[in-house]
Amino acid sequence: VDYNLSESGVHPLALTEILTKEEQQEILNTELFYGYTNGTPQLRRRIAEMYGDFFSAHNVLITSGSAEANFLSVMTQLEAGDELIYMVPNYPQILGLARSFGIILKELPIREELGWQWDLDELKAMVTKKTKMIAVCNPNNPTGAVMSDNVMNGVIAISREADCWLLSDEVYRGAELNGVECRSFAGATDKTVVNAGLSKAYSLPGLRLGWSVGSEEYVNRAWSFHDYTVINVAYLSDWVASKIMTYDRRMKILNRTKEHLNHNLDMLCKWAEGVSELTVTRPQAAAITFARLNIDMLSEDFVYQLRDNFSVLLTAGKWHGLEGFVRIGYGTPADYVQGGLDRIADFLNSL
Ligand SMILES: Cc1ncc(COP(=O)(O)O)c(C=O)c1O
């Protein structure tokens, strides 16, 4: 397609933008060992520091993207017949994994009328003796919503009482539009696992660098499975991440993310004012917005017709678990986003 607005991240950074001249030179002479299978101690320490004093390198496993971290969480903790309470709409990786492992999926919608929050009474009612895990995505893909303090506290209390795993995919943490990192679930209960990585807020998807933060027991078990999935993250990816994940350098990247997203979102919202067929609301975080369709067309038909006739790609609400919406990514360069929006307007005019 000419305009791929199905991208959910921020336009990637180049190595020259994140490494010093000396580091760029150093990387050319780096010998390509396998590396530490659980991630270098330096990188694991730096990731642990992001989550506060309670954590050390022993609480961190470096993974091949947050996708591998999610995979390991499901693989190591759930078996066929276990129940998983799953947030929808969502990035459907955990849903697909659960289905393929014979896990019983119980989808619990976040409610638009509640500002895309869970209704805690609904969550309570869904928990049974077989509930083994509650899986959330916060900030949420595709809505960009951030879970409120009150709902977070409720989710933690319910997970504790059910003595189940609480899995939080936080790959969008750091991409808040107001520049204030939202609260993490890390350490909320003994059975809490936070998965995240450098693909979204940090604009470095090509590094394939992610992590899990959890109890030492969890991390060791996931590590033992990780030896059978990818062995370890690419040596160069760990090397780069170890350099850039200091507080100051992290903040520099996150500031760029914030500036870029706010600029593009202003543009998108202005465009949307003149488009009655879609309702675009300002998300709290992430490089995506979940736009309501105000026309009588299924989301998948909308996406396919737009792709085939106007060469713009979005994702359909149906694929995220909620009909009646399309997801628009606005993290690519501004001209590119605007080009895609102009084509969407042409498409809507043609209907
Ligand atoms: C919510 C969420 N989790 C995980 C992933 C996987 O990302 P990665 O493996 O690049 O970290 C994505 C990618 O789009 C995502 O949106």
The ligand as a MOL file (V3000), in Angstrom:
LIG
                    3D

  0  0  0     0  0            999 V3000
M  V30 BEGIN CTAB
M  V30 COUNTS 16 16 0 0 0
M  V30 BEGIN ATOM
M  V30 1 C 0.2670 -4.5790 22.9100 0
M  V30 2 C 1.3960 -5.2020 22.1790 0
M  V30 3 N 2.1500 -6.1260 22.7970 0
M  V30 4 C 3.1870 -6.7030 22.1920 0
M  V30 5 C 3.5190 -6.3960 20.8900 0
M  V30 6 C 4.6920 -7.0590 20.2710 0
M  V30 7 O 5.7090 -6.1320 20.1190 0
M  V30 8 P 7.2530 -6.4110 20.1670 0
M  V30 9 O 7.4790 -7.8790 20.1390 0
M  V30 10 O 7.7940 -5.7230 18.9700 0
M  V30 11 O 7.7560 -5.7990 21.4450 0
M  V30 12 C 2.7640 -5.4410 20.1940 0
M  V30 13 C 3.0660 -5.1070 18.7920 0
M  V30 14 O 2.3300 -4.4400 18.0990 0
M  V30 15 C 1.6850 -4.8220 20.8660 0
M  V30 16 O 0.9440 -3.8850 20.2720 0
M  V30 END ATOM
M  V30 BEGIN BOND
M  V30 1 1 1 2
M  V30 2 1 2 3
M  V30 3 2 2 15
M  V30 4 2 3 4
M  V30 5 1 4 5
M  V30 6 1 5 6
M  V30 7 2 5 12
M  V30 8 1 6 7
M  V30 9 1 7 8
M  V30 10 2 8 9
M  V30 11 1 8 10
M  V30 12 1 8 11
M  V30 13 1 12 13
M  V30 14 1 12 15
M  V30 15 2 13 14
M  V30 16 1 15 16
M  V30 END BOND
M  V30 END CTAB
M  END
